[in-house]
Structures are given as structure tokens and as C-alpha cells.
Amino acid sequence: MTTDKKYWCDMKMSDTAKAYHDQRWGRAITNKQDMFAMLMLECWQAGLSWEIILRKEQALNEAFFNWDCQALTQMSEEYMEKQMANPEIIRHLGKIKAMRTNAQAFIALEKQGIDFATWVWQQVDFVPQLEVKSDIILQMSRQLKKWGFKFVGTTTVQSFLEAVGVVNPHAPHCPCFNEIALVQVKLS
């Protein structure tokens, strides 16, 4: 019994989602700050549709200082509580607090001399993959949690790897597939 893989590329999507699919999804990100920002958006997506995240992305960027780690670590309890009343974002106190926690974990990595982008790309020897083994995803999720990151389960890690181009998530018949397959990764 075989199951045909279902691709997001083949699904009906809004103009916003189509633009994200065509211009951003699966494109290699090598800048650690951009990677952190995408991981935070993936954390917000946990349990929700990506369409919701795309609709709220600008407000999330604004509410969370465009993912500036230093600013995120300075968020006060009062500021986080205030965000619970912000109708433009997803009002989930656990995820709001996780943004500060995750920024603290990211900065701690930097202090240990660990470059986040390098660590991510090392998992696949710096070569974009068609898929990543589930044991690698599980190991990455566990390591992120060990470092103190929140909302980084295996589904989030898988989605993150697709979003930042570690995995080419496009269907082989999608025009984006070959564009992404030809990319050589060079860390900045």
C-alpha cells in the first residue's frame, strides 16, 4: 500500500500564502538572525494554520521588536501582559513568554560560541535535502529544548527546516522545486 505525498504546492491558497510559497518558503536562509526570526514564527504556528501566521506576521514582528534578541530579553511581565490584549497578534501567554525565553537561549548559544545558522546547516552537512530523517529532527528538537528553547517540538522543527531551505519542501512538479534544488549554501 502506497500513500501519495500531499504537497502544499498543490493546495488552493490565498494570495498571501501563494506569495510566501513562491518567494520565501524553502529558500535557503543562512543568516542566524533571519533563522531565529523564522524559528519564532514557527513557534507561533504550533497548533495553528500557517495562513493565520502570515496574516499576523507584520503585527508579530512589530510586537516582538522584529525578533531582536536583546530587545526580546528585556520584555517585562507588564509588556507581555499588555500583548495579551493586542488583537493583532495571537494572544497566547505561553508563546508570548517563550519569545523572551527563546531569545535568552539564543543569546546564551552565542556566548558559548555556537552560531545558530551553522548548527542548523551542520545537521545536513550544509546541503539542502529532499527530506531529513526523523531521528535528526528529534535530535534537533531535543537539543533546542536542552538549550532552553520553548515550542520546538518535532513538528515545529520539521516546518522550520522546510521554511529555511534545509529541506526542499516543494513538489517535484512545482516551478520552485528546481530553483531551490540548484542553490548552493554558503554561510554568511
Residue frames as a rotation matrix with the C-alpha (Angstrom) as fourth column:
MET 1
0.578 0.816 0.000 0.00
0.816 -0.578 0.000 0.00
0.000 0.000 -1.000 0.00
THR 2
-0.599 -0.783 0.169 1.48
0.789 -0.613 -0.045 3.32
0.139 0.107 0.985 -1.05
THR 3
0.460 0.679 -0.572 0.39
0.732 -0.655 -0.188 6.74
-0.502 -0.332 -0.799 0.01
ASP 4
0.124 -0.384 0.915 0.96
0.762 -0.554 -0.335 9.67
0.635 0.739 0.224 -2.30
LYS 5
-0.543 -0.401 -0.738 2.64
0.781 -0.563 -0.269 12.56
-0.308 -0.723 0.619 -0.54
LYS 6
0.594 0.748 0.296 0.46
0.793 -0.605 -0.064 15.65
0.131 0.273 -0.953 -0.38
TYR 7
-0.555 -0.828 0.077 2.23
0.825 -0.560 -0.076 18.89
0.106 0.022 0.994 -1.14
TRP 8
-0.069 0.452 -0.889 1.27
0.451 -0.781 -0.432 22.37
-0.890 -0.431 -0.150 -0.03
CYS 9
-0.838 -0.361 -0.408 2.18
-0.181 -0.522 0.834 23.43
-0.514 0.773 0.372 -3.59
ASP 10
-0.862 0.504 0.051 -0.90
0.314 0.452 0.835 21.60
0.398 0.736 -0.548 -4.87
MET 11
-0.270 0.787 -0.554 -3.38
0.923 0.047 -0.383 23.12
-0.276 -0.615 -0.739 -2.43
LYS 12
0.297 0.461 0.837 -5.60
0.575 -0.786 0.229 26.12
0.763 0.413 -0.498 -3.02
MET 13
-0.205 -0.431 -0.879 -4.15
0.955 -0.285 -0.083 29.07
-0.215 -0.856 0.470 -1.12
SER 14
0.757 0.455 -0.468 -4.72
0.426 -0.888 -0.174 32.75
-0.495 -0.068 -0.866 -0.55
ASP 15
0.792 -0.474 0.385 -2.71
0.114 -0.505 -0.856 35.39
0.600 0.722 -0.346 -2.40
THR 16
0.524 -0.596 0.608 -0.67
-0.848 -0.433 0.306 35.95
0.081 -0.676 -0.733 0.77
ALA 17
0.482 -0.314 0.818 0.12
-0.222 0.859 0.461 32.26
-0.848 -0.404 0.345 1.13
LYS 18
0.851 -0.157 0.501 0.90
0.520 0.389 -0.761 31.98
-0.076 0.908 0.412 -2.60
ALA 19
0.700 -0.623 0.348 3.38
-0.384 -0.740 -0.552 34.85
0.602 0.253 -0.758 -2.35
TYR 20
0.366 -0.561 0.742 5.01
-0.835 0.154 0.528 33.22
-0.411 -0.813 -0.412 0.69
HIS 21
0.658 -0.049 0.752 5.12
0.175 0.980 -0.090 29.86
-0.732 0.191 0.654 -1.16
ASP 22
0.854 -0.231 0.467 6.62
0.485 0.029 -0.874 31.34
0.188 0.973 0.137 -4.30
GLN 23
0.557 -0.600 0.574 9.06
-0.199 -0.767 -0.609 33.84
0.806 0.225 -0.548 -2.80
ARG 24
0.102 -0.509 0.855 10.09
-0.951 -0.303 -0.067 32.69
0.293 -0.806 -0.514 0.68
TRP 25
0.679 0.272 0.682 9.19
-0.588 0.758 0.283 29.10
-0.440 -0.593 0.675 1.60
GLY 26
0.821 -0.380 0.427 12.09
0.437 0.898 -0.042 26.73
-0.368 0.221 0.903 1.19
ARG 27
0.685 -0.627 0.370 14.57
-0.012 -0.518 -0.856 29.43
0.728 0.582 -0.362 0.17
ALA 28
0.158 -0.715 -0.681 17.89
0.846 0.453 -0.280 28.92
0.509 -0.532 0.677 1.94
ILE 29
0.844 0.010 0.536 18.38
-0.269 -0.857 0.440 31.19
0.464 -0.515 -0.721 4.93
THR 30
0.244 -0.842 -0.481 21.92
0.663 0.507 -0.551 31.33
0.708 -0.184 0.682 6.25
ASN 31
-0.428 -0.325 0.843 21.82
-0.284 -0.837 -0.467 34.45
0.858 -0.440 0.265 8.43
LYS 32
-0.774 0.053 -0.631 21.43
0.529 0.601 -0.599 33.48
0.347 -0.798 -0.493 12.08
GLN 33
-0.836 0.496 -0.235 19.13
-0.199 -0.673 -0.713 36.42
-0.512 -0.549 0.661 12.90
ASP 34
-0.336 0.722 -0.604 16.81
-0.913 -0.091 0.399 35.61
0.233 0.685 0.690 9.99
MET 35
-0.491 0.105 -0.865 16.82
0.026 0.994 0.106 31.97
0.871 0.030 -0.491 11.07
PHE 36
-0.927 0.154 -0.341 15.91
0.349 0.033 -0.936 32.95
-0.133 -0.988 -0.084 14.61
ALA 37
-0.621 0.728 -0.289 13.04
-0.694 -0.683 -0.229 35.07
-0.364 0.058 0.930 13.30
MET 38
-0.226 0.543 -0.809 11.71
-0.694 0.493 0.525 32.15
0.684 0.680 0.265 11.24
LEU 39
-0.707 -0.034 -0.706 12.01
0.366 0.837 -0.406 29.78
0.605 -0.546 -0.580 14.19
MET 40
-0.898 0.405 -0.170 9.98
-0.026 -0.436 -0.899 32.22
-0.438 -0.804 0.402 16.28
LEU 41
-0.337 0.807 -0.485 7.25
-0.941 -0.285 0.180 32.38
0.008 0.517 0.856 13.61
GLU 42
-0.328 0.174 -0.928 7.23
-0.239 0.936 0.259 28.58
0.914 0.307 -0.266 13.52
CYS 43
-0.935 0.012 -0.356 6.84
0.343 0.294 -0.892 28.56
0.094 -0.956 -0.279 17.32
TRP 44
-0.645 0.743 -0.181 3.80
-0.588 -0.633 -0.503 30.81
-0.488 -0.218 0.845 16.93
GLN 45
-0.294 0.537 -0.791 2.40
-0.840 0.249 0.481 28.46
0.455 0.806 0.378 14.31
ALA 46
-0.975 -0.119 -0.190 2.32
-0.029 0.906 -0.422 25.46
0.222 -0.405 -0.887 16.68
GLY 47
-0.599 0.800 -0.036 -1.30
0.572 0.396 -0.718 24.27
-0.560 -0.450 -0.695 16.69
LEU 48
0.231 0.653 -0.721 -2.42
-0.140 -0.711 -0.689 26.86
-0.963 0.260 -0.073 14.13
SER 49
0.677 0.002 0.736 -2.51
0.702 0.300 -0.646 27.17
-0.222 0.954 0.202 10.36
TRP 50
-0.443 -0.896 0.009 0.32
0.823 -0.403 0.401 28.93
-0.356 0.185 0.916 8.57
GLU 51
-0.141 0.500 0.854 -2.30
0.677 -0.581 0.452 31.18
0.722 0.642 -0.256 6.97
ILE 52
0.849 0.450 -0.276 -3.02
0.492 -0.486 0.722 32.69
0.190 -0.749 -0.635 10.40
ILE 53
0.208 -0.864 -0.459 0.68
0.688 -0.205 0.696 33.35
-0.696 -0.461 0.551 10.97
LEU 54
-0.556 -0.426 0.714 1.04
0.826 -0.379 0.417 35.03
0.093 0.822 0.562 7.58
ARG 55
0.304 0.758 0.578 -1.94
0.568 -0.631 0.529 37.29
0.765 0.167 -0.622 8.29
LYS 56
0.983 0.121 -0.141 -0.47
0.181 -0.466 0.866 38.27
0.039 -0.876 -0.480 11.66
GLU 57
0.317 -0.948 -0.008 3.22
0.932 0.313 -0.180 38.28
0.174 0.050 0.984 10.71
GLN 58
-0.153 -0.389 0.909 3.61
0.288 -0.897 -0.335 42.06
0.945 0.211 0.249 10.50
ALA 59
0.600 0.449 0.662 1.92
-0.479 -0.461 0.747 42.57
0.641 -0.765 -0.062 13.87
LEU 60
0.914 -0.338 -0.226 4.05
0.404 0.696 0.594 39.82
-0.044 -0.634 0.772 15.42
ASN 61
0.040 -0.936 0.349 7.20
0.841 -0.157 -0.518 41.42
0.540 0.314 0.781 14.00
GLU 62
-0.039 0.005 0.999 6.18
-0.143 -0.990 -0.001 44.77
0.989 -0.143 0.039 15.49
ALA 63
0.822 0.453 0.345 5.09
-0.395 0.018 0.918 43.42
0.410 -0.891 0.194 18.87
PHE 64
0.849 -0.523 0.068 8.28
0.342 0.644 0.685 41.41
-0.402 -0.558 0.726 19.22
PHE 65
0.495 -0.697 -0.519 10.83
-0.362 -0.709 0.606 44.01
-0.790 -0.112 -0.603 18.09
ASN 66
0.658 -0.192 -0.728 11.45
-0.714 0.147 -0.684 42.42
0.239 0.970 -0.040 14.69
TRP 67
0.928 -0.172 -0.330 12.90
0.231 0.961 0.151 39.45
0.292 -0.217 0.932 16.59
ASP 68
0.096 -0.891 0.443 15.79
-0.441 -0.437 -0.784 41.46
0.892 -0.120 -0.435 18.04
CYS 69
0.160 -0.040 -0.986 17.07
0.553 0.831 0.056 39.11
0.817 -0.555 0.155 20.74
GLN 70
-0.843 -0.511 -0.167 18.41
0.431 -0.456 -0.779 41.82
0.322 -0.729 0.605 23.04
ALA 71
-0.634 0.680 0.369 15.07
-0.673 -0.720 0.170 43.64
0.381 -0.140 0.914 22.99
LEU 72
0.224 0.756 -0.614 13.14
-0.265 0.654 0.709 40.40
0.938 0.004 0.347 23.49
THR 73
-0.255 -0.385 -0.887 15.14
0.687 0.573 -0.446 39.51
0.680 -0.723 0.119 26.59
GLN 74
-0.987 -0.159 0.037 14.18
0.100 -0.767 -0.634 42.89
0.129 -0.622 0.772 28.08
MET 75
-0.252 0.962 0.103 10.41
-0.146 -0.143 0.979 42.31
0.957 0.231 0.176 27.78
SER 76
-0.838 0.028 0.545 8.86
-0.544 -0.120 -0.830 42.93
0.042 -0.992 0.116 31.17
GLU 77
-0.770 0.636 0.054 6.00
0.578 0.731 -0.363 40.94
-0.270 -0.249 -0.930 32.63
GLU 78
-0.103 0.741 -0.663 3.85
0.056 -0.661 -0.748 44.06
-0.993 -0.114 0.027 32.16
TYR 79
-0.423 -0.108 -0.900 4.75
-0.828 -0.358 0.432 44.28
-0.368 0.928 0.062 28.48
MET 80
-0.978 0.040 -0.203 3.93
-0.055 0.896 0.440 40.62
0.200 0.441 -0.875 27.95
GLU 81
-0.494 0.853 -0.167 0.60
0.620 0.212 -0.756 41.00
-0.609 -0.477 -0.633 29.76
LYS 82
-0.155 0.396 -0.905 -0.15
-0.418 -0.856 -0.303 44.04
-0.895 0.332 0.299 27.59
GLN 83
-0.781 -0.191 -0.595 0.37
-0.625 0.234 0.745 41.90
-0.003 0.953 -0.302 24.49
MET 84
-0.827 0.543 0.146 -2.40
0.490 0.824 -0.284 39.61
-0.274 -0.164 -0.948 25.73
ALA 85
0.096 0.884 -0.458 -4.78
0.329 -0.462 -0.824 42.48
-0.940 -0.071 -0.335 24.92
ASN 86
-0.496 -0.364 -0.788 -3.28
-0.581 -0.535 0.613 43.09
-0.645 0.762 0.054 21.46
PRO 87
0.450 0.805 0.386 -5.91
-0.223 0.520 -0.824 41.89
-0.865 0.285 0.414 18.96
GLU 88
0.586 -0.272 -0.763 -3.40
-0.810 -0.176 -0.560 41.99
0.018 0.946 -0.323 16.10
ILE 89
-0.527 -0.815 -0.241 -1.32
-0.776 0.577 -0.256 39.09
0.347 0.053 -0.936 17.42
ILE 90
0.126 0.466 -0.876 -2.07
0.108 0.871 0.479 35.59
0.986 -0.155 0.060 18.67
ARG 91
0.073 -0.027 0.997 -2.89
-0.856 -0.515 0.049 36.05
0.512 -0.857 -0.061 22.33
HIS 92
0.764 -0.006 -0.645 -1.23
0.214 0.946 0.245 33.06
0.608 -0.325 0.724 23.96
LEU 93
0.804 -0.425 0.416 0.67
-0.595 -0.573 0.564 33.93
-0.002 -0.701 -0.713 27.13
GLY 94
0.608 -0.594 0.527 2.84
0.194 0.755 0.627 30.81
-0.770 -0.279 0.574 26.94
LYS 95
0.413 -0.442 0.796 4.01
0.907 0.120 -0.404 31.70
0.083 0.889 0.450 23.43
ILE 96
0.806 -0.124 0.578 4.49
-0.069 -0.991 -0.116 35.37
0.587 0.054 -0.808 24.34
LYS 97
0.737 -0.544 0.401 6.73
-0.526 -0.090 0.845 34.39
-0.424 -0.834 -0.353 27.26
ALA 98
0.585 -0.512 0.628 8.51
0.560 0.816 0.143 31.84
-0.586 0.268 0.765 25.06
MET 99
0.771 -0.323 0.549 9.72
0.357 -0.495 -0.792 34.67
0.527 0.807 -0.266 22.83
ARG 100
0.617 -0.562 0.552 11.74
-0.753 -0.624 0.207 36.07
0.228 -0.543 -0.808 25.75
THR 101
0.569 -0.366 0.737 12.92
-0.296 0.745 0.598 32.62
-0.768 -0.558 0.315 26.82
ASN 102
0.731 -0.262 0.630 13.95
0.640 0.583 -0.501 31.69
-0.236 0.770 0.593 23.29
ALA 103
0.746 -0.487 0.454 15.86
-0.112 -0.764 -0.635 34.94
0.656 0.423 -0.625 22.84
GLN 104
0.543 -0.551 0.634 17.69
-0.805 -0.127 0.579 34.27
-0.239 -0.825 -0.512 26.10
ALA 105
0.593 -0.297 0.749 18.56
0.180 0.955 0.236 30.75
-0.785 -0.005 0.619 24.86
PHE 106
0.823 -0.259 0.505 19.75
0.510 -0.053 -0.859 32.14
0.249 0.964 0.088 21.52
ILE 107
0.644 -0.594 0.482 22.00
-0.571 -0.793 -0.214 34.70
0.509 -0.137 -0.850 23.22
ALA 108
0.544 -0.439 0.715 23.37
-0.556 0.449 0.699 32.00
-0.628 -0.778 0.000 25.54
LEU 109
0.745 -0.267 0.612 24.35
0.557 0.753 -0.350 29.97
-0.367 0.602 0.709 22.46
GLU 110
0.762 -0.452 0.464 26.16
0.096 -0.631 -0.770 32.97
0.641 0.631 -0.437 21.04
LYS 111
0.570 -0.541 0.619 28.05
-0.819 -0.439 0.370 33.41
0.071 -0.717 -0.693 24.31
GLN 112
0.504 -0.356 0.787 29.12
-0.132 0.869 0.478 29.75
-0.853 -0.345 0.391 24.07
GLY 113
-0.473 -0.731 -0.492 30.44
-0.570 -0.171 0.803 30.39
-0.671 0.661 -0.336 20.57
ILE 114
-0.518 0.393 0.760 27.65
0.609 0.793 0.005 28.46
-0.601 0.465 -0.650 18.84
ASP 115
-0.807 0.281 -0.519 26.42
-0.533 -0.724 0.437 30.08
-0.253 0.629 0.735 15.65
PHE 116
-0.093 0.881 0.464 22.77
-0.324 0.414 -0.851 29.08
-0.942 -0.230 0.247 15.27
ALA 117
0.633 0.346 -0.692 22.76
-0.740 0.008 -0.673 29.04
-0.227 0.938 0.261 11.47
THR 118
-0.307 -0.822 -0.479 25.92
-0.860 0.456 -0.231 26.95
0.408 0.341 -0.847 11.33
TRP 119
-0.740 0.073 0.669 24.49
-0.423 0.722 -0.547 24.49
-0.523 -0.688 -0.504 13.85
VAL 120
0.335 0.938 0.092 21.29
-0.435 0.240 -0.868 24.10
-0.836 0.250 0.488 11.81
TRP 121
0.629 -0.082 -0.773 23.06
-0.770 0.071 -0.634 23.60
0.106 0.994 -0.019 8.49
GLN 122
-0.518 -0.845 0.135 25.62
-0.855 0.506 -0.117 21.21
0.030 -0.176 -0.984 10.03
GLN 123
-0.091 0.561 0.823 22.76
-0.481 0.698 -0.530 18.77
-0.872 -0.444 0.206 10.60
VAL 124
0.831 0.405 0.381 22.66
0.153 0.492 -0.857 18.17
-0.535 0.771 0.347 6.81
ASP 125
-0.032 -0.966 0.256 26.34
0.746 0.148 0.650 18.81
-0.666 0.212 0.716 6.01
PHE 126
-0.365 -0.097 -0.926 25.41
-0.148 -0.976 0.161 22.19
-0.919 0.196 0.342 4.50
VAL 127
-0.992 0.096 -0.087 23.49
-0.066 0.203 0.977 20.57
0.111 0.974 -0.195 1.61
PRO 128
-0.288 0.954 0.082 19.73
-0.926 -0.255 -0.278 21.18
-0.244 -0.156 0.957 1.17
GLN 129
-0.932 -0.017 0.362 17.84
-0.025 1.000 -0.018 17.89
-0.362 -0.026 -0.932 1.38
LEU 130
-0.544 0.815 -0.199 14.66
-0.250 0.068 0.966 16.49
0.801 0.575 0.167 -0.13
GLU 131
0.728 0.686 -0.019 13.82
-0.128 0.163 0.978 15.21
0.674 -0.709 0.207 3.33
VAL 132
-0.356 -0.787 0.503 15.52
-0.747 -0.084 -0.659 14.96
0.561 -0.611 -0.559 6.69
LYS 133
-0.412 0.143 -0.900 15.45
0.295 0.955 0.016 11.76
0.862 -0.259 -0.436 8.70
SER 134
0.589 0.774 0.232 13.09
-0.015 -0.276 0.961 11.83
0.808 -0.570 -0.151 11.64
ASP 135
0.526 -0.440 -0.728 15.91
0.847 0.344 0.404 10.96
0.072 -0.830 0.554 14.03
ILE 136
-0.613 -0.724 0.318 17.75
0.705 -0.682 -0.194 14.16
0.357 0.106 0.928 13.05
ILE 137
-0.136 0.668 0.732 14.58
-0.104 -0.744 0.660 16.19
0.985 0.014 0.171 13.62
LEU 138
0.797 0.424 -0.430 14.08
0.316 0.314 0.895 14.51
0.515 -0.849 0.116 17.00
GLN 139
0.039 -0.876 -0.480 17.72
0.998 0.056 -0.020 15.17
0.044 -0.478 0.877 17.98
MET 140
-0.662 -0.262 0.702 17.43
0.366 -0.931 -0.003 18.81
0.654 0.255 0.712 16.94
SER 141
0.318 0.870 0.376 14.19
-0.109 -0.361 0.926 19.24
0.942 -0.335 -0.020 18.91
ARG 142
0.731 -0.080 -0.678 15.76
0.637 0.437 0.635 17.68
0.245 -0.896 0.370 21.98
GLN 143
-0.331 -0.939 -0.095 18.88
0.931 -0.309 -0.195 19.83
0.154 -0.153 0.976 21.70
LEU 144
-0.424 0.259 0.868 16.87
0.067 -0.947 0.315 23.03
0.903 0.192 0.384 21.30
LYS 145
0.693 0.721 0.002 14.85
-0.003 0.000 1.000 22.10
0.721 -0.693 0.003 24.40
LYS 146
0.417 -0.634 -0.651 18.05
0.903 0.371 0.217 21.27
0.104 -0.678 0.727 26.29
TRP 147
-0.644 -0.671 0.366 19.34
0.658 -0.731 -0.183 24.72
0.390 0.123 0.912 25.40
GLY 148
-0.712 0.399 -0.579 16.13
0.370 -0.487 -0.791 26.20
-0.597 -0.777 0.199 26.85
PHE 149
-0.880 0.429 -0.204 14.02
-0.421 -0.505 0.753 26.88
0.220 0.749 0.625 23.75
LYS 150
-0.494 0.815 0.302 10.23
-0.046 0.323 -0.945 26.50
-0.868 -0.481 -0.122 24.06
PHE 151
0.545 0.826 -0.145 7.62
-0.296 0.027 -0.955 25.39
-0.784 0.563 0.259 21.49
VAL 152
-0.070 -0.664 -0.744 10.23
-0.996 0.002 0.092 23.47
-0.060 0.747 -0.662 19.49
GLY 153
0.263 0.253 0.931 8.68
-0.278 0.944 -0.178 20.02
-0.924 -0.212 0.318 19.13
THR 154
-0.497 -0.554 0.668 9.41
0.380 0.553 0.742 17.80
-0.780 0.622 -0.065 16.16
THR 155
0.320 0.670 0.670 6.59
0.929 -0.081 -0.362 19.20
-0.188 0.738 -0.649 14.00
THR 156
0.905 -0.042 -0.424 7.86
-0.023 -0.998 0.051 22.74
-0.426 -0.036 -0.904 14.59
VAL 157
-0.053 -0.998 -0.042 11.44
-0.261 -0.027 0.965 21.71
-0.964 0.062 -0.259 13.81
GLN 158
-0.296 0.011 0.955 10.35
0.779 0.581 0.235 19.94
-0.552 0.814 -0.180 10.60
SER 159
0.700 0.646 0.305 8.38
0.709 -0.576 -0.408 23.02
-0.088 0.502 -0.860 9.48
PHE 160
0.677 -0.541 -0.498 11.30
-0.242 -0.803 0.544 25.27
-0.695 -0.248 -0.675 10.40
LEU 161
-0.323 -0.861 0.393 13.73
0.130 0.371 0.919 23.19
-0.937 0.349 -0.008 8.32
GLU 162
0.008 0.425 0.905 11.38
0.981 0.174 -0.090 23.47
-0.196 0.888 -0.416 5.36
ALA 163
0.884 0.437 -0.166 10.89
0.416 -0.897 -0.150 27.21
-0.214 0.063 -0.975 5.83
VAL 164
0.543 -0.743 -0.391 14.63
-0.450 -0.650 0.612 27.98
-0.709 -0.157 -0.687 5.94
GLY 165
0.624 -0.191 -0.758 15.50
-0.760 0.074 -0.645 25.76
0.179 0.979 -0.099 2.99
VAL 166
-0.403 -0.719 0.566 17.33
-0.787 0.588 0.187 22.96
-0.468 -0.370 -0.803 4.79
VAL 167
-0.465 0.395 0.792 14.64
0.475 0.867 -0.154 20.76
-0.747 0.304 -0.591 3.26
ASN 168
-0.925 0.262 -0.273 13.23
-0.373 -0.505 0.778 21.47
0.066 0.822 0.565 -0.20
PRO 169
-0.599 0.739 0.308 9.52
-0.006 0.380 -0.925 21.20
-0.801 -0.556 -0.223 0.62
HIS 170
-0.116 0.584 -0.803 8.22
-0.869 -0.451 -0.202 21.84
-0.480 0.675 0.561 -2.90
ALA 171
0.618 0.415 0.668 6.60
0.004 0.848 -0.530 19.19
-0.786 0.330 0.522 -5.05
PRO 172
-0.352 -0.837 0.420 8.90
0.462 0.235 0.855 17.98
-0.814 0.495 0.304 -7.85
HIS 173
-0.143 0.369 0.918 6.47
0.979 -0.084 0.187 19.44
0.146 0.926 -0.349 -10.42
CYS 174
0.769 0.374 -0.518 6.38
0.501 -0.856 0.126 22.86
-0.397 -0.357 -0.846 -8.69
PRO 175
0.698 -0.516 0.496 8.41
0.252 -0.472 -0.845 25.55
0.670 0.715 -0.200 -10.51
CYS 176
0.632 -0.454 0.627 10.07
-0.744 -0.581 0.329 26.45
0.215 -0.675 -0.706 -7.19
PHE 177
0.916 -0.240 0.323 11.45
0.057 0.872 0.485 22.93
-0.398 -0.426 0.813 -6.75
ASN 178
0.527 -0.748 0.403 14.23
0.815 0.311 -0.489 23.24
0.241 0.586 0.773 -9.32
GLU 179
0.485 -0.336 0.807 15.06
-0.162 -0.942 -0.295 26.82
0.859 0.012 -0.511 -8.33
ILE 180
0.685 -0.155 0.712 15.70
-0.727 -0.087 0.681 25.66
-0.043 -0.984 -0.173 -4.79
ALA 181
0.902 -0.316 0.296 17.42
0.282 0.947 0.152 22.41
-0.328 -0.053 0.943 -5.77
LEU 182
0.537 -0.708 0.459 20.13
0.582 -0.084 -0.809 24.38
0.611 0.702 0.367 -7.59
VAL 183
0.767 -0.191 0.613 21.07
-0.444 -0.848 0.290 26.54
0.464 -0.494 -0.735 -4.58
GLN 184
-0.001 -0.827 -0.563 24.50
0.555 0.468 -0.688 26.14
0.832 -0.313 0.458 -3.03
VAL 185
0.907 0.384 -0.174 24.56
0.331 -0.394 0.857 27.05
0.261 -0.835 -0.484 0.65
LYS 186
-0.277 -0.950 0.144 27.20
0.550 -0.279 -0.787 29.47
0.788 -0.139 0.600 1.84
LEU 187
0.459 0.422 -0.781 27.01
0.888 -0.219 0.404 30.76
0.000 -0.880 -0.475 5.38
SER 188
0.436 -0.238 0.868 27.48
0.165 -0.927 -0.338 34.46
0.885 0.290 -0.365 5.91
